[in-house]
Every structure is written in structure tokens, then in C-alpha cells.
Amino acid sequence: MTEYQLPELVLVEDEIADELLSVRGIEKSGGECQITVKRDGASAIEYLLQPDRKVPALVVLDFNMPLKNGLEILQAVRADERTKLMPIIIFSGDHSREVVIECYRHGTNGWVKKPLEPNEYIEAMSRLVKFWLTAGAQKDRK
């Protein structure tokens, strides 16, 4: 008999306040998951590309990160056979047209602008997670 494990959501976020709002939104979504937080792009890449690690159910990525930005993270994980189809949503305050288009070209599954107002932020994160973790968007991945 195999032990059931909650799906993993990797949150790549360097701002503590945004992390706290994100966790509240994730909890509000009703999508039960294990949350792993990475605070810079380099540690996110290292974590996501570990060969013996199960591919996370979802990665929520702030674009403007220390050490490696969202585009560099996308390029690294999309180049790896194991993680090339892993769902990655960019949740960022940066929304310049050129950056958004470039991230779609490199494989983001979506781009959501971070709302400035805390309750709207929580609601946006909740909807994002509800769709990706509970609305049938996920398949079992190795």
C-alpha cells in the first residue's frame, strides 16, 4: 500500500510579506498541498532540477528574484526533460509587455499580475491555486 502524499506547490518569492499573503491565498483555495518556499532564483533552479525529486504539482514564481530572474528559471527548467511540462505560473508585479511575451515564449503556463491590495492579492492567489490544483488541471507526474 502506498502512502498518499499531498501535491507540492513551490512558491518562488523573496518578499516575506508577499509570501505570507500567498500562503493565505493558497490556504483559502481549499487545494491541500505541501508548500515549499524558495527565496532566490538560483536555489529554485537547484531544487526543481534535483533528479530524484518528484516534479511539483505547481510552481508559482515571482519574476523579479535575486540571483536568477523568472526568465532564467523558466529557461533552466524547460531545458530539462523531467521538468519541461511542469506547470509554472508567474505571479508578479512586473507586467511589461516585452517581459510577459518573452516568458510565454520560454514556457510559462500563465502570467498573473500581483494585486497591490492585500485582500485582492489573497483572492488572486486563491483562484490561481484552485484552478491548478483542484479543477482537474493536474495529472499524476513522476
DALINTA-V192373 format. One record per residue. N is the residue number from 1. RES is the residue in three letters. PHI is phi as a letter, one per 20 degrees, with the letter a starting at -180 (none if undefined). NEAR is the number of other ideal C-beta (glycine too) atoms within 12 Angstrom. D_FIRST is the distance of its C-alpha to the first C-alpha in Angstrom with 1 decimal. Layout:
n={N	N}
res={RES	RES}
phi={PHI	PHI}
near={NEAR	NEAR}
d_first={D_FIRST	D_FIRST}
//
This chain:
n={1	2	3	4	5	6	7	8	9	10	11	12	13	14	15	16	17	18	19	20	21	22	23	24	25	26	27	28	29	30	31	32	33	34	35	36	37	38	39	40	41	42	43	44	45	46	47	48	49	50	51	52	53	54	55	56	57	58	59	60	61	62	63	64	65	66	67	68	69	70	71	72	73	74	75	76	77	78	79	80	81	82	83	84	85	86	87	88	89	90	91	92	93	94	95	96	97	98	99	100	101	102	103	104	105	106	107	108	109	110	111	112	113	114	115	116	117	118	119	120	121	122	123	124	125	126	127	128	129	130	131	132	133	134	135	136	137	138	139	140	141	142}
res={MET	THR	GLU	TYR	GLN	LEU	PRO	GLU	LEU	VAL	LEU	VAL	GLU	ASP	GLU	ILE	ALA	ASP	GLU	LEU	LEU	SER	VAL	ARG	GLY	ILE	GLU	LYS	SER	GLY	GLY	GLU	CYS	GLN	ILE	THR	VAL	LYS	ARG	ASP	GLY	ALA	SER	ALA	ILE	GLU	TYR	LEU	LEU	GLN	PRO	ASP	ARG	LYS	VAL	PRO	ALA	LEU	VAL	VAL	LEU	ASP	PHE	ASN	MET	PRO	LEU	LYS	ASN	GLY	LEU	GLU	ILE	LEU	GLN	ALA	VAL	ARG	ALA	ASP	GLU	ARG	THR	LYS	LEU	MET	PRO	ILE	ILE	ILE	PHE	SER	GLY	ASP	HIS	SER	ARG	GLU	VAL	VAL	ILE	GLU	CYS	TYR	ARG	HIS	GLY	THR	ASN	GLY	TRP	VAL	LYS	LYS	PRO	LEU	GLU	PRO	ASN	GLU	TYR	ILE	GLU	ALA	MET	SER	ARG	LEU	VAL	LYS	PHE	TRP	LEU	THR	ALA	GLY	ALA	GLN	LYS	ASP	ARG	LYS}
phi={none	e	e	f	d	f	f	e	d	d	d	d	b	e	e	f	f	f	f	f	f	f	f	f	f	f	f	f	f	n	e	f	b	e	d	d	d	c	d	b	f	f	f	f	f	g	f	f	e	f	f	e	e	f	f	f	f	a	d	d	c	f	f	e	d	f	m	b	e	g	f	f	f	g	g	f	f	f	f	e	g	f	d	f	d	f	f	c	d	e	c	b	f	f	b	f	g	f	f	f	f	f	f	f	f	d	o	f	e	a	c	c	f	f	f	e	e	g	f	f	g	g	f	f	f	f	f	g	f	g	f	f	d	c	e	n	e	d	d	f	d	e}
near={3	5	5	9	13	18	30	30	41	40	39	47	41	29	23	13	17	32	25	20	31	41	27	23	36	42	21	22	29	16	31	19	28	21	32	29	29	32	23	25	31	21	23	39	32	21	29	36	28	19	14	9	19	22	31	39	33	41	47	51	50	41	36	29	32	20	20	28	29	43	33	26	43	39	24	31	37	29	17	22	13	21	31	21	20	38	35	44	40	37	45	36	23	24	20	16	11	12	24	23	14	22	35	21	15	27	29	31	28	25	34	34	23	33	24	13	11	18	15	17	32	27	23	34	41	30	26	39	39	26	24	33	34	23	15	10	19	25	13	11	18	14}
d_first={0.0	3.8	6.6	9.3	12.5	15.9	18.0	20.7	24.4	26.8	30.2	33.1	35.9	38.6	40.3	38.9	40.4	38.7	35.4	35.8	36.8	33.9	31.3	33.0	32.9	29.2	28.5	30.9	29.2	26.3	23.9	21.3	20.9	21.1	24.8	26.0	29.8	31.9	35.7	37.3	36.9	36.6	33.7	32.0	32.5	31.3	28.1	27.3	28.1	25.9	24.4	21.1	20.5	18.6	21.3	22.0	21.9	25.6	28.5	31.4	34.3	37.8	40.3	42.6	40.7	42.1	42.0	40.6	41.1	38.9	40.4	39.8	36.1	35.8	37.6	35.3	31.9	33.2	34.4	31.0	29.0	25.6	27.1	29.9	28.2	26.6	28.2	31.0	33.3	36.4	37.4	40.8	44.3	45.7	46.3	49.1	49.1	49.3	46.2	44.2	45.2	44.5	40.9	40.3	41.7	39.2	36.1	35.6	33.9	36.2	38.7	39.1	42.2	41.5	43.6	46.0	45.7	42.7	41.7	41.9	39.9	37.1	37.3	37.3	34.2	32.5	33.3	32.3	28.8	28.5	29.3	27.2	24.0	24.2	26.6	24.4	25.8	22.5	20.3	17.1	18.5	17.5}
//
